[in-house]
Structures are given as structure tokens and as C-alpha cells.
Amino acid sequence: MTRDAATTDWTAYYEGGRGRTARDLVRHGAKARTGPGHAVDLGCGDGAETAWLLGNGWQVTAIDRTPEAMPLVRRNATAALGREPGPRLTTVVADLAVAPIPTADLILASASLPFVPKHAFEGMWRRIRAALAEGGVLAVNLFGVNDSWAHPETGIANMTFHDRPGAEALFDGLEMVELTEVTYDGPSGTGPKHWHRFDVIARG
């Protein structure tokens, strides 16, 4: 039976991944820049990637639709720094489908953009592209059409999935640093699934 992303229990989802390390995407994205600057973490969730960025000299705006995520973001940031992050961390509660996105040297979206409904994805993507500073880096996960969540019998409604040509087209005009297509069977915050994902890093 298809579930709806809008009704997912995100607090339970984050707790299911408690203690996780930052995804490789953030490391690869940061490496594509000459040095730290301002990063935006779209769909920051529990803040593992935000904490990594802060610990490596970045200023971060962390955006997530779930208010319950923000205490986790600050907890992880404080643990990474050994102190409160202060003005280096800005947290924003907003739906990515409509959220304003500040200009950034690194825009990170770790497994978050696919949860934006298809009808809102194009407008959100335009805002992301417009917010990328000159020479800035986009580091994003997109979900492929063969992902379990893309199919009615195992799926989640109101998500956006891409085939490879569609994923590549989103980055027209940018320098493609890395595009890795990943498929595997493994765990998720809602149980085992088949993953089909594009890990993309592009430079403006």
C-alpha cells in the first residue's frame, strides 16, 4: 500500500537513525570547494551533515519542515563543536516546496529533495539554482525511478523520482563534478527497501 510522505512520522524516522555519521555526499561536496563558506543544508533532518560542516569551518543555514528536528540539529552541532554553535548556525522551519533559500557557496540536500511533490519540484529547483553563489557547489541526492518508493505496491506518495537523463538535465549549465548512480537493497528509516539513487555534485 502506498504511503504519503506528508504523513510520515519524521521524529521516529530521525530517532531510528540516531548516532549516524554524516553522509559521504557532504564530504565530497565540501571537497569540491576551495574552502569553507556559507552552506545551506536543505532537509537537514537530525543535523548530522550540518554538524560536520560546522566542525569543518562552515557557517550553516539548516532548513527542515519538521520542528522536532531542530533540537536534534543543535544537539549534534554542539557535540561536534564542543560548545554552542552561536551565530554560525541558523535553523529555519520551512517546507522545501516553498522555503526561501539564501545565497550559498554550498547547497546540500541529502536524501531530502525527493520528498518534495512533483508539482512543486520545478519551482523549488529554480530557487536552488538561483541561490547558488558564483563558483558554488550543489551536492544533492535524487531518487531514481527503480527505487522501491516509486512503485505503488511499496511506495510513498507525493514524492519525485528521476530517470538518469532527467537527473542530468537538472544540472545543465553547471560543471558536473560527480554523478554516481547507486542501486542496492538495504535498510531505511522505515524498513528494508531497494534503493535507486543519484549522488550528484556540480559546480556553478
Backbone torsions as a table, in degrees:
resi	resn	phi	psi	omega
1	MET	NA	134.5	179.4
2	THR	-72.5	131.4	174.5
3	ARG	-97.5	174.0	-178.8
4	ASP	-117.2	126.8	-179.8
5	ALA	-59.0	-30.6	-177.2
6	ALA	-68.6	-20.8	-178.1
7	THR	-107.4	10.2	178.8
8	THR	-64.3	139.3	175.8
9	ASP	-81.1	91.0	-174.1
10	TRP	-71.3	-30.0	177.4
11	THR	-60.8	-46.0	177.5
12	ALA	-65.0	-36.9	179.1
13	TYR	-61.4	-46.6	-179.4
14	TYR	-66.4	-40.9	179.7
15	GLU	-64.7	-31.8	178.0
16	GLY	-64.1	-25.6	178.8
17	GLY	-105.7	15.7	-175.9
18	ARG	-57.5	135.9	179.8
19	GLY	87.3	2.2	-178.2
20	ARG	-68.9	156.1	175.5
21	THR	-88.7	162.2	179.2
22	ALA	-63.2	143.5	-179.9
23	ARG	-69.2	153.4	179.3
24	ASP	-59.4	-27.3	-177.4
25	LEU	-54.9	-41.6	-177.8
26	VAL	-68.6	-37.3	178.9
27	ARG	-65.8	-44.9	-179.8
28	HIS	-66.7	-39.3	178.5
29	GLY	-63.9	-45.0	179.1
30	ALA	-64.3	-36.0	-179.6
31	LYS	-65.6	-26.3	-179.8
32	ALA	-75.9	-6.5	175.2
33	ARG	-101.0	156.3	179.0
34	THR	-74.3	-19.5	179.5
35	GLY	-179.8	173.8	-178.0
36	PRO	-63.4	154.7	175.5
37	GLY	-157.4	-138.0	176.7
38	HIS	-99.8	125.2	178.1
39	ALA	-113.5	146.2	170.6
40	VAL	-114.6	125.5	178.9
41	ASP	-104.8	101.5	-176.0
42	LEU	-84.8	122.9	-175.6
43	GLY	68.5	52.8	-170.2
44	CYS	-65.7	-19.5	179.3
45	GLY	57.3	-129.3	-176.6
46	ASP	-77.0	-7.0	173.6
47	GLY	88.7	15.1	179.7
48	ALA	-61.4	-40.1	179.4
49	GLU	-73.4	-39.4	175.9
50	THR	-58.6	-43.7	179.8
51	ALA	-62.3	-41.6	179.0
52	TRP	-61.9	-44.7	179.8
53	LEU	-61.6	-46.1	178.9
54	LEU	-60.2	-41.9	-179.6
55	GLY	-67.1	-14.9	179.7
56	ASN	-113.3	24.7	167.9
57	GLY	93.6	3.9	-178.9
58	TRP	-86.0	153.5	163.2
59	GLN	-94.0	137.9	-171.0
60	VAL	-131.6	134.7	164.6
61	THR	-105.2	115.4	-176.8
62	ALA	-105.0	121.7	-175.1
63	ILE	-118.9	131.7	175.9
64	ASP	-154.1	148.3	-179.3
65	ARG	-76.9	-13.3	-171.4
66	THR	-101.5	110.1	179.6
67	PRO	-57.3	-33.1	-178.4
68	GLU	-64.7	-18.1	-179.8
69	ALA	-73.0	-29.0	-168.5
70	MET	-65.4	-37.7	173.5
71	PRO	-61.6	-33.9	177.5
72	LEU	-68.1	-39.9	178.3
73	VAL	-59.5	-47.4	-178.1
74	ARG	-69.4	-36.1	177.5
75	ARG	-62.3	-46.5	-179.4
76	ASN	-68.4	-36.0	178.1
77	ALA	-65.1	-43.7	179.7
78	THR	-63.9	-39.4	178.6
79	ALA	-65.1	-38.4	-178.5
80	ALA	-68.7	-36.0	-175.9
81	LEU	-93.9	-19.0	-174.7
82	GLY	76.4	13.9	179.2
83	ARG	-166.7	171.0	175.5
84	GLU	-63.8	141.2	-177.0
85	PRO	-72.7	-20.3	178.9
86	GLY	60.4	-144.1	-174.0
87	PRO	-71.1	-7.1	177.6
88	ARG	-71.6	-15.2	179.3
89	LEU	-120.4	124.4	171.7
90	THR	-117.2	127.3	177.4
91	THR	-108.8	138.9	-177.8
92	VAL	-133.1	126.0	173.9
93	VAL	-93.8	110.7	-178.2
94	ALA	-162.9	149.0	175.2
95	ASP	-76.1	129.1	-178.5
96	LEU	-60.5	-23.7	-179.7
97	ALA	-62.9	-24.8	-176.6
98	VAL	-132.0	-3.5	-172.1
99	ALA	-65.5	133.5	168.2
100	PRO	-65.0	143.7	-178.0
101	ILE	-120.8	117.8	-179.2
102	PRO	-72.2	156.1	177.2
103	THR	-58.9	136.1	-173.8
104	ALA	-146.4	152.0	175.0
105	ASP	-83.0	-23.1	175.8
106	LEU	-141.2	122.4	173.7
107	ILE	-111.6	116.1	-175.8
108	LEU	-110.6	134.8	174.8
109	ALA	-141.1	95.0	-176.9
110	SER	-91.2	102.0	176.2
111	ALA	56.6	32.3	-178.8
112	SER	-113.5	-38.1	-175.2
113	LEU	-60.1	-34.6	179.3
114	PRO	-61.0	-18.6	-179.4
115	PHE	-83.3	-0.2	172.5
116	VAL	-84.9	128.3	-177.6
117	PRO	-59.5	151.6	-175.8
118	LYS	-56.3	-38.4	-176.7
119	HIS	-67.8	-20.0	-178.7
120	ALA	-105.1	-7.9	-171.7
121	PHE	-65.2	-44.1	-175.6
122	GLU	-61.1	-45.2	179.3
123	GLY	-63.8	-40.7	177.8
124	MET	-63.2	-41.6	-177.8
125	TRP	-65.3	-36.7	176.1
126	ARG	-61.4	-40.6	179.1
127	ARG	-67.0	-37.7	177.8
128	ILE	-63.1	-48.9	-179.5
129	ARG	-61.6	-40.0	-178.9
130	ALA	-68.0	-26.8	-176.9
131	ALA	-84.6	-10.5	-176.2
132	LEU	-75.8	120.2	178.9
133	ALA	-66.2	158.5	177.1
134	GLU	-58.4	127.9	-176.6
135	GLY	78.3	4.5	-179.1
136	GLY	-75.6	169.2	-174.4
137	VAL	-121.9	134.2	169.0
138	LEU	-100.3	128.7	176.1
139	ALA	-131.0	106.1	-171.4
140	VAL	-137.0	152.8	166.5
141	ASN	-102.2	135.6	169.1
142	LEU	-121.4	150.1	178.4
143	PHE	-99.4	139.2	-179.1
144	GLY	-86.5	167.8	-174.6
145	VAL	-71.7	-13.5	177.9
146	ASN	-95.3	5.5	176.7
147	ASP	-66.4	145.0	179.5
148	SER	-53.9	-37.2	-175.6
149	TRP	-72.4	-8.0	179.1
150	ALA	-86.8	-8.6	-172.6
151	HIS	-108.6	140.0	-173.5
152	PRO	-53.9	-40.3	-174.0
153	GLU	-75.1	-19.8	-178.6
154	THR	-129.2	9.6	-164.6
155	GLY	-91.8	175.4	173.0
156	ILE	-122.3	125.7	-177.5
157	ALA	-73.8	163.8	175.4
158	ASN	61.0	40.0	172.5
159	MET	-118.6	169.8	179.3
160	THR	-123.3	130.5	-179.7
161	PHE	-125.1	151.6	-177.1
162	HIS	-129.3	145.2	163.5
163	ASP	-85.0	172.9	-174.1
164	ARG	-62.5	-45.7	177.9
165	PRO	-59.9	-38.2	178.6
166	GLY	-66.0	-38.9	177.2
167	ALA	-64.8	-45.1	-178.9
168	GLU	-62.9	-37.8	-176.8
169	ALA	-63.0	-27.7	-179.9
170	LEU	-62.0	-22.4	-173.2
171	PHE	-107.2	16.1	176.9
172	ASP	-54.5	134.1	178.9
173	GLY	89.7	-7.7	176.9
174	LEU	-106.2	159.3	174.7
175	GLU	-83.2	117.5	179.7
176	MET	-78.2	115.1	178.7
177	VAL	-89.0	-40.6	-177.3
178	GLU	-156.5	133.6	169.3
179	LEU	-138.5	108.2	-177.7
180	THR	-115.9	125.0	176.1
181	GLU	-95.5	125.8	-173.4
182	VAL	-122.4	130.8	172.4
183	THR	-134.1	132.3	177.2
184	TYR	-168.1	161.1	172.9
185	ASP	-97.8	129.2	-177.1
186	GLY	-169.4	-177.4	-177.1
187	PRO	-77.1	160.5	170.0
188	SER	-142.0	176.8	178.7
189	GLY	-66.6	-13.6	178.9
190	THR	-115.3	13.1	178.1
191	GLY	118.1	179.5	-178.3
192	PRO	-63.1	147.9	179.2
193	LYS	-160.3	169.6	170.0
194	HIS	-95.6	124.1	-179.7
195	TRP	-96.7	136.2	169.7
196	HIS	-135.7	112.0	-167.5
197	ARG	-141.0	146.9	171.1
198	PHE	-111.3	123.3	175.0
199	ASP	-101.9	115.7	-170.8
200	VAL	-125.3	132.1	172.3
201	ILE	-127.7	125.1	-177.5
202	ALA	-138.2	149.3	-177.0
203	ARG	-116.5	138.4	179.0
204	GLY	-82.4	NA	NA
